[in-house]
Amino acid sequence: MHHMVRATLGLLLSSLAMVTCSSGETLSIAASLGENEWKVMREHVFPPFEARENCRIRAVNIEAGDTLKKLEVMHRANRMSIDLVLLDNMNLAPYVEKRLLLDLTKYQALIDPEVDASLVQPLTFHGQLMFFPGRPNVQITYYNTDVFNGTTQTIPETWDALLEVAKQLKAAYKVGKVAVHGTLDGNTTAQVFEFITAAGGKITTFNDAGSIKAFTFLQQLYPYLSPETKKANWNTTNKFLSEDTLFLARNWPVGMQVIVQQNQKTNIKAYATWAGPAGRATMIGGDVIAITKRSSNQELALKFAGYFMSREMQTLLVTELGWPPIRSDALGSVPEWQQGFFKAIMEALRYGHYRPAIMGWSAVEKYVNLAFKDIVIDGRDVQTTLDTYARDLQEELDWLK
């Protein structure tokens, strides 16, 4: 099967290679990246492609929240100046519903068999492949090995064990040493999504059995959490772990650079996640590759997409930026100190779930955080609160259909 797919890939790349770049042709690529990420793109990713295709790349930084509006304006005016875009996978449905993107179904062979199939399947809408996997992201569970040494404490593999660990640490230190992201924004939504999914629920239903189990557990856990839970997000969690304010918390992989490399906390390690009543569940974040429907350089954009998904480029991004790869054969150059973290990342991806591809994710986020405050922080009744917010959420989602 792999030989047949590779043969198809070879034919497709050969046909795309027939479309040559004339000198001065420009491929416009948009993304929302940090300064160091763009530096790696400009110095290591773009130059080999530009040399190979005899073209140049124009990089455009567009904030994730502005991308949809900008592409829609250009599309309607028939003046599309962006060819390829790395999109946050949080909000893909509107791009499809507004018909802004190229249908990639007939180019699926550009996705090498080594690319994890679980990262590809959710990128199909109405039977059409609309995105290529680009840069997955998933949270892992950081822990302090001075405490979780197998004797004093053992890393929790289940919800019950997590609750017991949180209780024991608070009793021992007179303050909680475990946290979840409690900043009542997208950080909280991401972790609530994982708890609900691990209980067998759906975050868009919101008052099903799994959602009730998740919020009931979080309400039980909250009194034993660190007071820093209300401040804990993707950024501050790294600080709290580095300062021993926290001994156990989930966060994104960028934490390994901050905690271990920057802050020299070599006693911080990581594993994938704990299991809920329905098993382990993580939320896949990150970016996917899209090609605009009215791009004037679609063939060149397709070639760049294949190049970006290649083993060579994915390995480079792992090495230079610590990005989790979309393929299992791209970890060869991971430094020794990162290997344990990447083992946790790749395992966490196996338990991964994309956020539902709906038009009203902002409504979901609003009610998740209202429920977290009311139920988890303020201790209100789980069933009654979720029934109320589930009804309000469904009304908003129906209105958007």
C-alpha positions as CSV (number, residue, x, y, z in Angstrom):
1,M,0.0,0.0,0.0
2,H,2.8,2.4,0.9
3,H,4.5,1.7,-2.4
4,M,1.3,2.5,-4.3
5,V,0.9,5.8,-2.3
6,R,4.5,6.8,-2.9
7,A,4.2,6.1,-6.6
8,T,1.1,8.3,-6.7
9,L,2.9,11.0,-4.8
10,G,5.8,10.8,-7.3
11,L,3.5,11.2,-10.2
12,L,1.8,14.2,-8.6
13,L,5.1,15.9,-7.7
14,S,6.3,15.3,-11.3
15,S,3.2,16.9,-12.7
16,L,3.5,19.9,-10.4
17,A,7.2,20.2,-11.3
18,M,6.1,20.9,-14.9
19,V,4.9,24.2,-13.6
20,T,8.1,26.2,-13.4
21,C,8.7,29.4,-11.6
22,S,9.8,32.3,-13.7
23,S,12.4,34.6,-12.3
24,G,10.8,37.1,-10.0
25,E,7.6,35.0,-9.3
26,T,6.5,35.5,-5.7
27,L,4.8,33.1,-3.4
28,S,3.0,34.9,-0.6
29,I,2.7,33.0,2.7
30,A,0.8,34.3,5.7
31,A,0.9,33.1,9.3
32,S,0.8,34.3,12.9
33,L,4.3,33.5,14.2
34,G,6.7,34.8,16.8
35,E,9.8,36.7,15.9
36,N,12.1,33.6,16.4
37,E,9.8,31.4,14.4
38,W,9.8,33.8,11.4
39,K,13.6,34.0,11.8
40,V,13.9,30.2,11.3
41,M,11.5,30.4,8.4
42,R,13.4,33.1,6.6
43,E,16.9,31.6,7.3
44,H,16.3,27.9,7.1
45,V,12.9,27.0,5.5
46,F,12.4,29.5,2.7
47,P,15.9,29.7,1.0
48,P,16.1,26.1,-0.2
49,F,12.7,26.3,-1.7
50,E,13.4,29.6,-3.3
51,A,16.6,28.2,-4.8
52,R,14.9,25.0,-6.0
53,E,12.0,26.7,-7.6
54,N,13.7,29.9,-8.8
55,C,11.2,32.1,-7.0
56,R,11.0,34.2,-3.9
57,I,8.7,34.0,-0.9
58,R,7.0,37.0,0.6
59,A,6.2,36.4,4.3
60,V,3.2,38.1,5.8
61,N,2.4,38.1,9.5
62,I,-1.3,38.3,10.2
63,E,-2.7,37.8,13.7
64,A,-4.9,34.7,13.9
65,G,-8.0,36.7,14.9
66,D,-7.6,38.9,11.8
67,T,-6.9,36.3,9.1
68,L,-10.5,35.4,8.2
69,K,-11.6,39.0,7.7
70,K,-8.6,39.9,5.6
71,L,-8.9,36.9,3.4
72,E,-12.6,37.5,2.9
73,V,-12.1,41.1,1.9
74,M,-9.4,40.1,-0.7
75,H,-11.6,37.2,-2.0
76,R,-14.6,39.4,-2.5
77,A,-12.6,42.1,-4.3
78,N,-11.0,39.4,-6.4
79,R,-7.6,40.7,-5.3
80,M,-6.1,37.8,-3.4
81,S,-2.6,38.6,-2.4
82,I,-2.1,35.6,-0.2
83,D,-1.4,32.2,-1.7
84,L,-0.8,29.9,1.2
85,V,-1.7,30.4,4.9
86,L,-0.9,28.6,8.1
87,L,-4.2,28.7,10.0
88,D,-4.9,28.1,13.7
89,N,-7.0,24.9,13.7
90,M,-9.4,26.5,16.3
91,N,-11.6,28.1,13.8
92,L,-11.5,26.3,10.4
93,A,-15.2,26.0,9.6
94,P,-15.8,29.7,8.6
95,Y,-13.1,29.5,5.9
96,V,-14.8,26.5,4.4
97,E,-18.3,27.8,4.7
98,K,-17.3,31.1,3.1
99,R,-15.6,29.2,0.2
100,L,-12.3,31.0,0.6
101,L,-10.1,28.0,0.1
102,L,-9.0,25.5,-2.6
103,D,-10.4,22.0,-2.4
104,L,-7.3,19.8,-1.8
105,T,-8.9,16.4,-2.3
106,K,-7.2,15.6,-5.6
107,Y,-3.8,16.6,-4.1
108,Q,-4.1,14.3,-1.1
109,A,-1.2,12.2,-2.3
110,L,1.1,15.1,-1.3
111,I,0.5,13.8,2.3
112,D,3.2,11.2,2.8
113,P,2.1,7.9,4.5
114,E,4.4,8.7,7.4
115,V,2.1,11.7,8.3
116,D,-0.1,10.6,11.2
117,A,-3.6,9.8,9.8
118,S,-5.3,11.1,12.9
119,L,-4.0,14.6,12.0
120,V,-5.5,14.3,8.5
121,Q,-9.0,12.9,9.0
122,P,-10.5,15.9,10.8
123,L,-9.4,18.2,7.9
124,T,-12.1,16.9,5.7
125,F,-15.3,19.0,5.4
126,H,-18.4,17.7,3.5
127,G,-16.3,14.9,2.0
128,Q,-13.6,17.3,0.7
129,L,-10.0,17.7,2.0
130,M,-9.7,21.4,2.7
131,F,-6.4,21.6,4.7
132,F,-3.1,19.8,5.0
133,P,-1.6,19.1,8.4
134,G,1.1,21.6,9.2
135,R,2.1,22.0,12.8
136,P,0.3,20.1,15.5
137,N,0.4,21.1,19.1
138,V,-0.7,19.3,22.2
139,Q,-0.4,19.8,25.9
140,I,1.6,17.5,28.0
141,T,1.8,17.1,31.8
142,Y,4.8,18.6,33.5
143,Y,6.0,17.3,36.9
144,N,8.7,17.9,39.4
145,T,10.9,14.8,39.8
146,D,12.0,15.8,43.2
147,V,8.5,15.2,44.4
148,F,7.2,12.7,41.8
149,N,10.1,10.3,42.3
150,G,8.2,7.1,42.7
151,T,8.6,7.1,46.4
152,T,7.2,10.4,47.7
153,Q,4.6,10.6,45.0
154,T,3.9,8.8,41.8
155,I,2.7,10.6,38.7
156,P,-1.2,10.4,38.5
157,E,-2.4,8.2,35.6
158,T,-6.1,8.6,36.4
159,W,-8.5,11.2,37.6
160,D,-8.8,9.4,41.0
161,A,-5.0,9.4,41.4
162,L,-4.9,13.1,40.4
163,L,-7.4,14.0,43.1
164,E,-5.5,12.0,45.7
165,V,-2.2,13.6,44.7
166,A,-3.7,17.1,44.9
167,K,-5.0,16.3,48.4
168,Q,-1.7,14.9,49.7
169,L,0.4,17.7,48.3
170,K,-1.9,20.4,49.9
171,A,-1.8,18.5,53.2
172,A,2.0,18.3,53.0
173,Y,2.7,21.9,51.9
174,K,-0.3,23.7,53.4
175,V,-1.0,25.1,49.9
176,G,-2.0,23.4,46.7
177,K,0.8,22.4,44.3
178,V,-1.3,21.3,41.3
179,A,-3.1,23.6,38.9
180,V,-5.3,23.7,35.9
181,H,-5.6,26.7,33.6
182,G,-8.2,28.8,35.4
183,T,-7.9,32.2,33.7
184,L,-11.4,31.9,32.3
185,D,-10.5,32.3,28.6
186,G,-9.2,30.0,25.8
187,N,-6.7,28.4,28.2
188,T,-9.5,27.2,30.4
189,T,-11.6,26.0,27.5
190,A,-8.8,23.8,26.2
191,Q,-8.3,22.0,29.4
192,V,-12.1,21.6,30.1
193,F,-12.4,20.2,26.5
194,E,-9.9,17.5,27.5
195,F,-11.7,16.7,30.8
196,I,-15.1,16.4,29.0
197,T,-13.7,14.3,26.2
198,A,-11.9,12.0,28.6
199,A,-15.3,11.5,30.3
200,G,-17.0,10.5,27.0
201,G,-18.8,13.8,26.6
202,K,-19.1,16.4,23.9
203,I,-18.3,20.0,24.7
204,T,-21.0,21.3,22.2
205,T,-23.7,19.2,24.0
206,F,-22.5,20.5,27.3
207,N,-25.0,18.8,29.6
208,D,-24.5,15.2,28.6
209,A,-23.2,12.5,31.0
210,G,-19.6,13.1,30.2
211,S,-19.8,16.9,30.7
212,I,-21.5,16.3,34.0
213,K,-18.8,13.9,35.1
214,A,-16.1,16.3,34.1
215,F,-17.5,19.4,35.9
216,T,-18.3,17.3,38.9
217,F,-14.7,16.1,39.1
218,L,-13.3,19.6,38.6
219,Q,-15.5,20.9,41.4
220,Q,-14.2,18.1,43.7
221,L,-10.6,18.9,42.7
222,Y,-10.7,22.6,42.9
223,P,-10.3,23.0,46.7
224,Y,-7.0,21.2,46.6
225,L,-5.5,23.1,43.7
226,S,-3.0,25.9,43.9
227,P,-4.4,29.4,44.5
228,E,-2.4,30.3,41.4
229,T,-4.9,28.3,39.3
230,K,-6.8,31.6,38.7
231,K,-3.6,33.0,37.1
232,A,-2.4,29.8,35.4
233,N,-2.3,30.0,31.6
234,W,0.1,28.9,28.8
235,N,2.6,31.5,29.9
236,T,2.5,31.8,33.7
237,T,2.4,28.0,34.2
238,N,6.0,27.8,33.0
239,K,6.9,30.4,35.6
240,F,5.1,28.6,38.4
241,L,6.7,25.3,37.6
242,S,10.2,27.0,37.3
243,E,9.8,28.6,40.8
244,D,8.4,25.4,42.5
245,T,5.1,27.1,43.0
246,L,3.6,24.2,41.2
247,F,4.7,20.6,41.1
248,L,2.2,19.3,38.5
249,A,0.4,21.0,35.6
250,R,-0.5,20.6,32.0
251,N,0.9,23.0,29.4
252,W,2.0,23.3,25.8
253,P,5.4,22.0,24.6
254,V,6.9,25.5,24.5
255,G,7.3,25.0,28.3
256,M,10.3,22.7,27.9
257,Q,12.3,25.6,26.3
258,V,11.3,28.0,29.0
259,I,11.4,25.8,32.1
260,V,14.4,23.5,31.3
261,Q,16.5,25.4,28.7
262,Q,16.0,29.0,29.8
263,N,15.4,28.5,33.5
264,Q,17.6,25.5,34.0
265,K,15.0,23.4,35.8
266,T,16.4,20.0,34.8
267,N,14.2,18.4,37.5
268,I,11.1,19.0,35.5
269,K,10.0,16.2,33.2
270,A,6.7,15.4,31.4
271,Y,4.4,12.6,30.4
272,A,1.3,12.5,28.2
273,T,-1.8,12.8,30.3
274,W,-4.1,11.1,32.9
275,A,-7.1,9.0,32.0
276,G,-10.8,9.9,32.7
277,P,-13.7,7.5,32.8
278,A,-13.6,7.1,29.0
279,G,-9.8,7.0,28.6
280,R,-7.1,9.6,27.9
281,A,-7.9,12.6,25.8
282,T,-6.0,15.6,24.6
283,M,-6.9,18.6,22.4
284,I,-4.9,19.1,19.3
285,G,-4.0,22.7,18.7
286,G,-1.6,24.2,16.2
287,D,-1.7,25.2,12.6
288,V,-2.9,23.6,9.3
289,I,-2.0,24.6,5.7
290,A,-4.6,26.1,3.5
291,I,-4.3,27.5,-0.1
292,T,-6.6,30.3,-1.1
293,K,-9.1,29.6,-3.9
294,R,-8.2,32.8,-5.8
295,S,-4.4,32.5,-5.5
296,S,-2.6,33.1,-8.7
297,N,0.2,30.7,-7.6
298,Q,-1.8,27.6,-6.6
299,E,0.6,25.1,-8.2
300,L,3.6,26.7,-6.5
301,A,1.7,26.8,-3.2
302,L,0.9,23.1,-3.5
303,K,4.6,22.4,-4.0
304,F,5.5,24.4,-0.9
305,A,2.9,22.5,1.1
306,G,4.5,19.2,0.1
307,Y,7.9,20.6,0.9
308,F,6.7,21.8,4.3
309,M,5.3,18.4,5.2
310,S,8.5,16.6,4.1
311,R,10.6,14.7,6.6
312,E,13.5,17.1,6.0
313,M,11.5,20.2,6.9
314,Q,9.6,18.7,9.8
315,T,12.9,17.5,11.3
316,L,14.3,21.0,10.9
317,L,11.3,22.5,12.6
318,V,11.6,20.0,15.5
319,T,15.3,20.8,15.8
320,E,15.2,24.6,15.4
321,L,11.9,25.4,17.1
322,G,10.9,22.4,19.1
323,W,7.7,22.1,17.1
324,P,5.9,18.8,17.4
325,P,6.1,17.1,14.0
326,I,3.2,15.8,11.9
327,R,5.2,12.6,11.1
328,S,6.8,9.9,13.3
329,D,10.1,9.8,11.3
330,A,11.1,13.4,12.0
331,L,12.5,13.1,15.5
332,G,16.0,12.0,14.6
333,S,17.7,15.3,15.5
334,V,16.0,16.0,18.8
335,P,18.6,16.9,21.5
336,E,19.0,14.3,24.3
337,W,17.5,16.6,26.9
338,Q,14.3,17.0,24.8
339,Q,13.8,13.3,24.0
340,G,11.6,12.6,27.0
341,F,9.4,15.6,26.3
342,F,9.0,14.6,22.7
343,K,8.1,11.0,23.7
344,A,5.3,12.6,25.9
345,I,4.3,14.8,23.0
346,M,4.0,12.0,20.4
347,E,2.1,9.9,22.9
348,A,-0.3,12.8,23.7
349,L,-0.9,13.3,20.0
350,R,-2.2,9.7,19.8
351,Y,-4.9,10.6,22.3
352,G,-5.6,13.8,20.4
353,H,-9.0,15.3,19.4
354,Y,-9.5,18.4,17.2
355,R,-12.0,21.0,18.4
356,P,-15.3,20.6,16.7
357,A,-15.4,22.4,13.3
358,I,-18.4,24.7,14.0
359,M,-19.1,28.3,13.2
360,G,-19.8,29.2,16.8
361,W,-16.7,28.2,18.8
362,S,-16.6,31.6,20.5
363,A,-20.1,30.8,22.0
364,V,-18.8,27.4,23.2
365,E,-15.9,29.2,24.8
366,K,-18.1,31.8,26.5
367,Y,-20.3,29.2,28.2
368,V,-17.5,26.8,29.2
369,N,-15.9,29.7,31.1
370,L,-19.2,30.8,32.7
371,A,-19.7,27.2,33.8
372,F,-16.2,26.9,35.1
373,K,-16.6,30.0,37.2
374,D,-20.1,29.1,38.5
375,I,-19.5,25.4,39.1
376,V,-15.8,24.9,39.8
377,I,-14.9,28.1,41.5
378,D,-18.2,29.2,43.1
379,G,-19.5,25.6,43.8
380,R,-23.0,25.9,42.1
381,D,-25.0,22.8,41.3
382,V,-23.5,21.0,38.3
383,Q,-26.7,19.7,36.6
384,T,-28.8,22.8,36.9
385,T,-26.0,25.1,35.8
386,L,-25.0,22.9,32.8
387,D,-28.7,22.6,31.7
388,T,-29.1,26.3,31.7
389,Y,-25.9,27.0,29.7
390,A,-26.5,24.1,27.4
391,R,-29.8,25.6,26.4
392,D,-28.3,29.0,25.8
393,L,-25.4,27.6,23.9
394,Q,-27.7,25.6,21.6
395,E,-29.8,28.6,20.9
396,E,-26.7,30.5,19.8
397,L,-25.4,27.7,17.7
398,D,-28.7,27.2,16.0
399,W,-28.8,30.9,15.1
400,L,-25.5,30.6,13.4
401,K,-26.5,27.7,11.2
